[in-house]
């Protein structure tokens, strides 16, 4: 029986190079760890693909800058609570469906990722390039995750009373205040 998500390579297990992405080139070391963590979470949860909620969960766990953009304290705790509930009921309806709103163009060639997650990763890299950075960071990915209102990450944010537009504005402000 084939695994539903391709197995991790030896390099990916230590936080480098998820299948279908040039993590060593396009992502900061921290963001490569986030993507690998999201893949492990999807495998553990028995999900068919890494989706935007997996990426959001992993950002909250591994990236202090992304956590700071979301706001400290009860908001992050509430978000983590919803994300943890995903594997025990709240997100079970997602297991049988591919995350794709049809609102954004689909990125191909990213194995094991939902269309929206793959598009968010591509958009994170494009955001970094527009700033003149060679690699995307966690805040780039956070901003990209909230662009499509149909994304599971946006649904989770909404359930935790976090406005996606506010998150996007904070992410963009983060880079304006960063030298």
N, C-alpha and C positions, 0 to 999 in steps of 0.2 A: 504494500500500500504506500503510495506517494504521500509525503508530508504536505499539508496544505500550504505551508509557507516554506520556501527553500531553506535548507539548513544554513547555519552561519558558517562562514569560512573561519579558519584559524585566526586570520588577521582581524576579522570582524569581532570575534569574541573578546579581543582586548581593546575594543573601542575604535577600531579603524575600518574603513572601507566597506560599508554595507553593499550588497549586490546591487548593481545598476547605478551606483553613484560613485563619483570620483572623490570620496570623502577626504582623502589625503591632499587633494588639490583644491577642491571647492569649499570645504567646510573647515572651520577652526577645529582644533583638537577637541574642545569642549562640545561643539555641535556634533562631531562624529560620535562622541560618547552618547549624546542624547539620541541620535538616530539608532545606534546599536541597542540602546536600552529600550527604545520603542519596539524594535524588532523582537527582542527577547520577551517583552510584555505581551505582544501579539501571539507569539508561540505559546507562552504560558497560559494565556486566556483561551486558546483554541480558536482564535480568529483566523479567517482566511487571508487577510491582508493587514498590513500596518495602515492605520487610518489617522486622521488628524487628531482624534482624541488620544491615541497612543502617543503621538508626538507631543501633544500638550502635557500629558501626564509625565512623560520623560523630561520635558523642559522644566517642569516644576520640581522634579527630583534632583536634576543634575546642574541646572544653570541658575546661579544666584542673580545674574543680571536680569534674566527673563522674569524670575520670581519678583524682583524689585519693581519691574515695570507693572506687573499685575497688582502690586500692593502687598504689604506685609500683613500679618495677623490673621484675623478671622476670615477674610476673603480667600486667602490661599488655603486655609484649613478647610473651608467649605468646598472649594474646588477639588481638593484632594479627596474629600469625602465622597463627592459624586463620582470621581474617576475610579475610586476603589470599588464603589457599588456596581460599576460596570460589569465586573465578572460574576457578580452574585445576583443579577436580575435586571437591573435597570438597562444595561446595554445588550442583553441577550438577543433582542430583536435585531440588533446590528449584525449578528454572526451570520445570518443567512443572506445578507444584502451587501452589495458593493457600494462603497461611498462614492457617489458621483452625482452632482446636482445638474450637470449639463450646462451650467452657466459659464464655466471657464473652459478653455481649450484643454484637451487631455494631453498629458505628457506621456510619451511612449518610451519603452526601454528601461523602466525602473521596476524591476522584478520584485514582486511581493508587497507592493505598495498600492493603496487605493488610488484612483485617478486624482482625487483631490489632494491626497498627501504628496503624491509625486509632483503635482503642480505647485504646491506650497514650497516644496524643497527647491524647485527650479526658480520660483519667485524670490525665495530667500537669497539665492545666489545672484540673481539679477539686481536685487536691492543693494547688495554689497558692492557689486561692480559699479552701480550708479554713484556710489560714494567714493569710488576709487580704491576700494578694498579688494584684495585678491581672494579672500575667503569670507564666507557667510558666518555669522555668529548666531547665538540663540535668540537674540532680540529680532534679528532678521526673520528667522523662522516664525517666531511668535506673531510678528506683523503679518506675515504671509498666511498664517493659519486662520486669521480672522477676516480675510477678504471675502470669502464666499459665505453668505448667510445660511447656506444649506450644509455647511461643514459640521461634522460631529463635534469638533472642538468648540464651535460657536454655540451649538446646542448645550453643551456642558457649561460653558460660560454663562449662558442665559439662565440655566437652572440654578446656578449659584449667584444669580443677581449681579453678574458682571457684564457690562455693556461692551460688545465687541468694538464698536466705534471708538469708545473711550480707550480701550486697549491699543488700538491702532494709533490713535493720537499720542498716547504716552510713548509708544515704541518710536514713533517718528521724532518726538521731542527728545527722547533719550540720545539719539544720534546728533541732534542739533546742539545738545549740551556737552557732548563728548568731544574732546579735542582730536 
